[in-house]
Amino acid sequence: MADIHGDKLRGHLETMVLSVLEQGEAHGLEVIRRLEEQGCGLLKLKEGTLYPALYRLQDAGKIVVAREEKPASGRGAPRRIYKLSRKGKRHLAQGREEWVQFTNLVGSIIGAHA
């Protein structure tokens, strides 16, 4: 299977980010790592794609952000830690439901049923 990036992610990235944050809070690079790991290495995500999505989710109240008090490595600047909010949990449940409906619809149209 070809790598997944760019246009193929459009419209789904925010739901995928909420999904990995459901596993626990994380800083941006950890979110990318989780997405790539869960995508079996086929999902290629750049920081320039992720961070605008994180800012949109924060502005919409779907995630909350805290500053890391002390970097885990003991070096460098504190990182922003992202956590799923109640609103984000509701949006994730809705996103999952919409995804199932969408894939069922497309599958029935193109003849590929899950």
C-alpha positions as CSV (number, residue, x, y, z in Angstrom):
1,M,0.0,0.0,0.0
2,A,1.2,3.5,-0.8
3,D,2.0,6.0,1.9
4,I,-0.9,8.1,3.1
5,H,-0.5,11.9,3.4
6,G,-1.7,15.1,2.0
7,D,-5.1,15.1,0.3
8,K,-6.0,11.6,1.6
9,L,-5.9,13.0,5.2
10,R,-8.1,16.0,4.5
11,G,-11.2,15.9,6.6
12,H,-10.1,13.0,8.8
13,L,-6.9,14.3,10.6
14,E,-8.7,16.0,13.5
15,T,-10.7,12.9,14.3
16,M,-7.5,10.8,14.1
17,V,-5.7,13.2,16.4
18,L,-8.6,13.1,18.9
19,S,-8.4,9.3,18.7
20,V,-4.8,9.1,19.7
21,L,-5.3,11.7,22.5
22,E,-8.0,9.4,23.8
23,Q,-5.1,7.0,24.8
24,G,-3.7,9.8,26.9
25,E,-2.2,13.2,26.8
26,A,0.8,13.9,24.6
27,H,3.0,16.5,23.1
28,G,2.9,17.2,19.3
29,L,5.8,14.9,18.3
30,E,4.2,12.1,20.4
31,V,0.9,12.6,18.6
32,I,2.8,12.2,15.2
33,R,4.6,9.1,16.5
34,R,1.3,7.5,17.7
35,L,-0.4,8.2,14.4
36,E,2.5,6.8,12.4
37,E,2.7,3.7,14.6
38,Q,-1.0,3.0,14.4
39,G,-0.9,3.6,10.7
40,C,1.7,0.8,10.4
41,G,4.2,3.3,9.0
42,L,2.1,4.1,6.0
43,L,0.8,7.4,7.5
44,K,3.3,10.2,6.8
45,L,2.5,13.3,8.8
46,K,4.5,16.5,8.9
47,E,4.6,18.9,11.8
48,G,3.3,21.6,9.5
49,T,0.2,19.5,9.0
50,L,-0.3,18.5,12.6
51,Y,0.1,21.8,14.5
52,P,-2.6,23.7,12.6
53,A,-5.0,20.9,13.3
54,L,-4.0,21.0,17.0
55,Y,-4.6,24.8,17.1
56,R,-8.0,24.3,15.4
57,L,-9.0,21.6,18.0
58,Q,-7.8,23.9,20.8
59,D,-9.7,26.9,19.5
60,A,-12.9,24.7,19.2
61,G,-12.5,23.5,22.8
62,K,-12.0,19.9,21.7
63,I,-8.5,19.7,23.4
64,V,-6.9,21.5,26.3
65,V,-3.3,22.5,26.4
66,A,-0.9,22.6,29.3
67,R,2.7,23.5,29.5
68,E,5.1,20.8,30.5
69,E,6.6,21.9,33.9
70,K,9.9,20.4,33.2
71,P,11.0,18.6,30.0
72,A,11.2,14.9,30.5
73,S,14.8,14.9,29.1
74,G,15.7,17.7,31.6
75,R,16.9,19.8,28.6
76,G,15.2,22.2,26.3
77,A,12.1,24.3,26.5
78,P,8.9,23.0,28.1
79,R,6.6,21.5,25.5
80,R,2.8,21.9,25.0
81,I,0.9,18.9,26.3
82,Y,-2.4,18.2,24.6
83,K,-5.3,16.4,26.3
84,L,-8.8,15.5,25.1
85,S,-11.6,17.6,26.5
86,R,-15.2,16.5,27.2
87,K,-16.3,18.3,24.0
88,G,-13.5,16.5,22.2
89,K,-14.7,13.1,23.5
90,R,-18.2,13.9,22.1
91,H,-16.8,15.0,18.8
92,L,-14.7,11.9,18.5
93,A,-17.7,9.6,19.1
94,Q,-19.6,11.6,16.4
95,G,-16.6,11.4,14.1
96,R,-16.4,7.6,14.5
97,E,-20.1,7.3,13.7
98,E,-19.8,9.5,10.6
99,W,-16.8,7.5,9.5
100,V,-18.7,4.2,9.7
101,Q,-21.6,5.7,7.7
102,F,-19.2,7.2,5.1
103,T,-17.3,4.0,4.6
104,N,-20.5,1.9,4.3
105,L,-21.8,4.4,1.7
106,V,-18.7,4.5,-0.4
107,G,-18.3,0.7,-0.1
108,S,-21.8,0.1,-1.4
109,I,-21.2,2.5,-4.3
110,I,-17.9,1.1,-5.4
111,G,-18.7,-2.5,-4.5
112,A,-16.2,-3.0,-1.7
113,H,-17.9,-4.0,1.5
114,A,-16.0,-4.2,4.7
